């Protein structure tokens, strides 16, 4: 199994890729290519081209949640596939896997749209939609976790954004926030977007769904942005007990939180172009 970071906030020294505050990873597992999130712009496509990665033969697109830094790259991806049709280029017909709330509009602090820009109807004309709040096995070893049970009270953040459901505005509990878990011979690899549902909640649910306690790696955003002291402390306690082989905290994980996490786990750097392989 191989993971390539196409988009992250960070870029690495002497690697000349585009960075932006967003997430996009390419995962190759069980002879399938899975695109996890699409970032904010077309930067993930341009980075893939620099890496000589063909995004016209992906099998699955997985969206971690609706926010703009994870889904607004869908528009240039659809353009890429539409132009391939126009030019009679070989291309796949990937499905798009996400929570059923992925296309609902979101608002935040006067911003009228921070969610997915495209409608389910329009996206379904290009990609096959597979929307599920339950775990969905994509391959023999890769599972989309669906809706994450909120087990740990310390991970419950104040609700700030709003969601439109059936024309009415509600507090947004970010129920669409999810992750991927991948079974390897070494143990589980867990891939997150922002972890609004709680990074510890995600890990616990991944272990339950996969019936596996050993964690090889967790890569993605941990939603630790100036977290309250109690949240940081209990997250550190959890990671100390977890004893993961490696941890790649990035995107929405601030410097202070990374420094704290590095005290209790084997924290590694992340940046665009990084490639990780697991047995």
Number of C-alpha atoms within 10 A of each C-alpha: 17 13 22 21 23 32 35 27 17 19 19 14 8 6 11 12 21 19 21 18 15 30 31 29 29 24 24 17 19 12 9 16 19 24 23 28 28 31 30 23 21 19 21 31 22 16 20 21 13 12 13 9 15 11 20 16 16 19 18 22 23 24 29 31 28 25 26 21 25 26 29 23 24 23 17 17 18 15 13 16 21 15 12 14 12 8 9 9 12 10 16 14 14 19 19 21 23 28 25 17 19 25 22 20 22 26 18 14 8 7 9 11 16 19 22 23 19 16 12 15 10 9 16 13 10 16 19 15 18 16 16 17 17 12 19 17 14 18 13 10 15 23 20 27 25 24 22 24 13 17 15 16 10 16 24 14 15 7 10 11 17 21 22 16 13 7 9 8 13 12 13 17 17 21 19 26 27 29 31 24 24 24 24 16 8 13 20 26 25 24 26 30 31 27 25 26 26 26 26 22 18 28 23 19 22 27 17 11 14 17 11 13 15 16 22 20 22 22 21 26 23 26 24 26 14 13 16 12 9 11 18 20 15 15 23 20 13 13 20 15 11 17 15 21 16 16 24 19 25 27 27 22 18 17 13 14 20 18 11 15 21 16 12 18 18 16 20 14 13 21 23 26 25 17 15 11 10 16 9
